Amino acid sequence: MANYDVIVIGSGPGGYVAAIRCAQLGLKTACVEGRETLGGTCLNVGCIPSKALLHASHQLHEAQHNFATMGLMAEAPKVDWAKMLGYKNDTIGQNTKGIEFLFKKNKIDWLKGWGSIPAAGQVKVGDEVHTAKNVIIASGSEPSALPGIEIDEKRVVTSTGALELDKIPGSMVVIGAGVIGLELGSVYARLGTKVQVIEFLDAITPGMDAEVQKTFQRMLKKQGLGFTMGAAVQSVDTSGEQCTVTYTSRKKDTTHSIDADVVLVATGRRPVTDGLGLEALGVELTDRGQIKTDRQWRTNIPGIYAIGDAIEGPMLAHKAEDEGMAAAEVIAGKHGHVNYDVIPGVIYTHPEVASVGKTEQELKAEGRAYKIGKFSFMGNGRAKAVFAGDGFVKLLADKDSDRILGAHLIGPAAGDLIHEICVAMEFGASAEDLALTCHAHPTFSEAVREAALACGDGAIHS
C-alpha cells in the first residue's frame, strides 16, 4: 500500500493549490517543500513581496504629487527603508501562514525538505522514502542569468536580492525590460533611484501589443526610467566602487558602459528540475529544460504529472494554479480543464498593464479579419478624479462574428478590469454582449464597456 494517493513536489501557487484540490477530492495528500515557509517563489520572494513594495512606493508618489492638489496638506513623507521592508515581510508572513493553515484544515502533510524521485511511485525527502500512487512535480522556476555575470545578491542581484537591498541605491541598471525588471525598476525610481533599463530587443515587454508597448514605455520615461534598447550586455565589473555594465549596440556595433550602485539582472526565468532525478528516471524534457507533458499534464512516466513553471507555457502563478486544480481532477478521475487561450497577463506598475487573448500583430500574421474598439481613460470620470486618466482599453473582435478575440489595457486597475473580458471570452461572448451589459457609474469598468461600444456604432464619451 502506498503512503499517499498523491505527493506534490513544491508548494508554490501550482503546488499548494494542487495539494488542496487533491485533498478536497478525497485523496490522501502530502506536499514536499524545502523552504522554511510554504508558498514557493511567488509568496516568499516574488509576486507578493514585490506587490507590497509597489503599493508602498505608489503611496509615496501620491503623497509627493497629488495630496496637495486634493487639499491634503502635510510635510513631505520620508522613507524609512527598514520599516518598508518590515511591512513587506509582514505581508509575506501573513500569506505563508495562511497556506500552513489551509494545509492543516485539509489534512495535507508537509514533508519538509527537498524532494527527488528515485523511482516511479516514490519520493525521497532527506533520508526517508515515501510512496505515492501519483506524483505531481510543481518545482517552479528560478532567475536565469546571462553568461559571464556573477550574481552576489548584494550589488548584482536577481529579483530575490532586489527585494532585500540594505539601502535604497542612488543608481540602478536593470538588465531586461520584461515584467520583473519594469516592476522593480519602477519601485526604486519612485524611491529616488536613478534607473536605467537595458534591453536586447527594440521594444519593452516582448510579446505584448505593440501599441501598448509604446504607450507604456512613454509613461515609464515620464516616471524617470531611462531606456537603452537594442543593447547586448557583455559583462558586469564589480571591482570598483560602482558596478560597470558593458554593452554593445546591436545596430551600431559599438561598445558602451554605464556605472551604477546596483545591477538588477531580470532576463527571464528557467525551470527548476535539477536534483529531482528526472534524467535517471527517463522523464522527457524539452530543449529548454521544461518537462514534457500531454494535454492532461502526464509525463511519459506513468503516475508522474507536472505543472506550472516546470512545463511549457507562460510562467504565471495563475496558470500554475489552474493546472494544479486540473491535474488533481484528472488524478481523481474527473475532467481537468485549462483554457490556455484565456490566461490573462498583468504588469503591476502604475498604471497597470493587462492583456488576454490575441494581439493585433498576431491577428495580422494569421490573416484574420478583425475590428478594434478603443477607449481612452481620459473619457472616464472616475479615472480623471483620481489622477489616472492616462491609458486606454483596446478590444479586438472578429470582424464578421463580433466574437471577442483579445483585449489590451493600460490604465487604472487594469489587472482587475481584464477579468470581465476573460469571463466574456470563456463564454464566447461578442463585443456587443459587453456593450449591452450595464456597468455601474462612476467606475473604471465603464471604459471596458465604451471600448465594446466602439466595436459597434461608437463609444459614448469619446
Buried (B, 14 or more C-beta within 10 A) or exposed (E): EBBBBBBBBBBBBBBBBBBBBBBBBEBBBBBBBBBEBBBBBBBBBBBBBBBBBBBBBBEBBBBEEEBEEEEEEEEEEEBEEEEBBEBBBEBBEEBBEEBBEBBEEBEBBBBBBBBBBEEBBBBBBEEEEBBBBBBBBBBBBBBBBBEEBEBEEEBBBBBBBBBBBEEBBEBBBBBBBBBBBBBBBBBBBBBBBBBBBBBBBEBBBBEBBEBBBEBBBEBBEEBBBBBBBBBBBBBBEBEEEBBBBBBBBBEEEEEBEBBBBBBBBBBBBBBBBEEBBBEEBEBEBEEEBBBBBEEEBBBEBEBBBBBBBBBBBEBBBBBBBBBBBBBBBBBBEEEBEBEEEBBBBBBBBBBBBBBBBBBBEBBEEEEEEBBBBBBBBBBBEBBEEEEBBBBBBBBBBBEEEBBBBBBBBBBBBBBBBBEBBBEBBEEEBBBBBBBEBEBEEEBBBBBBBBBBBBBBEEBEEB
